[in-house]
Every structure is written in C-alpha cells, then in structure tokens.
Amino acid sequence: MAHFRAVIMGARGEASRLGHAGTGISTLLQTWGWDVRVTAELQKGQDNALIELVNHTTGQRIPLLDLNLSAEDCDDVVTFIYRTVDEKTSAATLASKEA
C-alpha cells in the first residue's frame, strides 16, 4: 500500500504518483532557471520532507527546508531552515546545524 501520494495539475489535467515507505517520493518542478525539488521519506517512524532549489543548467542543489510532516503541531513542522534572506544569518544557521 502507498505511503505517499504526489498530485500535479498541468495543461493536460491532473496526474498522480505513489511512493512507498521504503522508496519515498520525489517531485521536481522545472523552469528554465531554478527548479524546486521536494523529496519525502519515512525516517525513524516519521514522515520527513526536504525542499531544495536545483539549478536547471548546472544541477547545483541548495537545500532550503527540512520538514517533519508527522508533527502534531504546526509549530513543529519546520525542523531546519538552511537559507534565509540575510546571508550572515544563513551562514550562522548552517554552521550551527553542522556543529
């Protein structure tokens, strides 16, 4: 039985795909510049997602958010923010996670 379901809507209508607990699911929204990748996986009994920017030309990946999709409270959903508008804050935040 599927654990994840992705649904997209485009010019040709709606389509969906399924992902299992062991495989997870990933989607890539592509543009001519930067793409957005969302990957969901079951890790240690909870559903987690990673949101990344991906450069369409070079493939460079920039992680943006880690999410706990199993959280009971909306305040607990965002578990880590990799980038902020202020680069100094971003660098400090990233360094604190690596420590």
C-alpha positions in Angstrom: 0.0 0.0 0.0 1.2 3.5 -0.8 2.6 5.7 2.0 3.0 8.9 -0.1 1.0 10.4 -3.0 2.0 13.3 -5.3 -0.5 15.1 -7.4 0.2 17.6 -10.1 -2.0 19.7 -12.3 -0.9 21.0 -15.7 -2.2 21.8 -19.2 -3.2 18.2 -19.8 -5.1 17.8 -16.5 -4.2 16.1 -13.2 -1.9 13.2 -12.6 -0.7 11.4 -9.5 2.1 9.0 -8.5 2.5 6.8 -5.4 5.5 6.3 -3.2 6.0 3.6 -0.5 7.5 3.8 2.9 10.7 2.1 1.6 11.1 4.2 -1.5 9.8 7.6 -0.6 8.6 10.0 -3.3 10.3 13.0 -5.1 9.0 15.7 -7.4 10.8 18.2 -9.5 9.1 21.4 -10.7 11.3 22.6 -13.6 11.8 26.0 -15.1 14.5 27.5 -17.4 16.4 28.8 -14.4 15.9 27.2 -11.0 13.9 24.1 -10.2 12.2 23.1 -7.0 12.7 19.5 -5.7 10.6 18.1 -2.9 11.6 14.7 -1.5 9.5 12.9 1.1 10.8 9.9 3.1 9.9 7.8 6.1 12.8 8.1 8.6 12.7 6.7 12.1 9.0 6.4 12.1 8.1 9.9 10.9 7.4 11.4 7.5 10.1 14.0 6.6 10.5 16.2 3.6 13.4 18.1 2.1 12.8 21.2 -0.1 15.7 22.2 -2.4 16.4 24.6 -5.2 18.2 23.0 -8.1 19.9 24.9 -10.9 18.4 23.7 -14.1 21.6 24.1 -16.0 24.4 23.0 -13.6 22.4 20.7 -11.3 23.6 22.6 -8.2 21.4 21.8 -5.2 20.6 24.3 -2.5 18.7 22.9 0.5 16.0 25.2 1.9 13.9 23.4 4.5 13.7 20.2 6.4 10.1 19.4 7.4 8.6 16.9 9.9 5.3 16.0 8.2 4.3 13.8 11.1 4.3 16.7 13.6 1.2 17.1 15.8 1.5 20.9 16.0 2.2 23.3 13.1 4.9 25.0 15.1 6.9 21.7 15.0 6.7 21.1 11.2 9.8 23.1 10.1 12.7 21.4 11.7 15.5 23.3 9.9 15.9 26.4 7.7 19.0 26.2 5.6 18.8 29.6 3.9 17.3 33.0 4.9 17.2 36.3 3.1 20.1 37.5 5.2 23.3 35.6 4.2 25.0 36.2 7.5 22.1 34.6 9.3 22.0 31.8 6.8 25.7 31.0 7.3 25.4 31.1 11.1 22.3 28.9 10.9 24.0 26.4 8.6 27.2 26.4 10.8 25.1 25.7 13.9 23.5 22.6 12.3 26.9 21.2 11.3 28.2 21.6 14.8 
